[in-house]
Amino acid sequence: MARTSEPMNEVAVWPALAQYWHPVAYAHEVTDKPVPLTLLGEEIIVCRLGKEVQAFADLCVHRGTPLSLGWIEGEEIICAYHGWAYNREGKCTRIPSIPAEHPIPKRACLTRYPARERYGIVWVCLSDEPRAPVPEYPAYEDANYHIVLRDRGLWKCSAARGIENFIDLGHFSWIHESILGTRDLPLTPEMHIERRGEELRFYCDCVPDRIHPVAHRRNYRLARPFSIYNWKEQEGADRQEVLVFLCTPHTEKECTWFFLIARNYDPDADKGEGEGQENLYKLILEQDQAIVERQRPEALPLDLREELHVKGPDAIALEYRRFLAELGVDVA
């Protein structure tokens, strides 16, 4: 893409992001009613026809009525305006206002998108040819781990701003003081970074904090565009807490985050673990929200000249911005 005088941000790569899988709902939320949502500016629905999740454009081809106003009958979705019925392939099977023997127009089909379930999450891709598979979260398919938290929330910020905040350790001592850091120790740990295909992988060694009261290593796998798999390791202990943080890009100014925690151990209250930790994580997200919703511009700049960066603390943010920019934006 040629360079322009306009500031370049994450919205510039939305056409490429349409080729990725995006989380849109928890599987248990998709039942017998169409669920409407916005993905990369497109109005879509997810629903369950039979036992399988399906995704369609939220638009009946007849008179442009939102399908989200309709309902499910058996394995078909019914438009609320004229009762047109569509099957799981998106093909119209019934038009009540014409005789049964009358042929249904071949064009009477919905725009259908690939959809699937994994980790208890419904994923949708706006392209028939996904650029990469659904990210891998090994702990969430391992019987030795149990999920202790599934949460979600709406932030008035872009998805990339939300993801960048999660990997920014420089704010721990300020926004999350006494939980993840202290202001007498504001230096960020050294990050070790590598690229592996569609992932940024990095780790750092951290001092004890309120959630993890012993020294530990934080490991990250950031799958493009908006997926983080984060686990903590303690030297000499086979104990891992694994976090998943995802963002769904609705618009330039709005995203939904999904947050999951899994552990392969039972917390020990005597060591400051366990009870109350999930509430601490929720507090951390509330503290983050107060910041990310006030960042300007709302969409993450991908031209590295648009914001000031500091060598060291901003290393991961810089790599992430380059990672997104490679999808089609010509930056320095």
Disulfide bonds with the S-S distance in Angstrom:
none
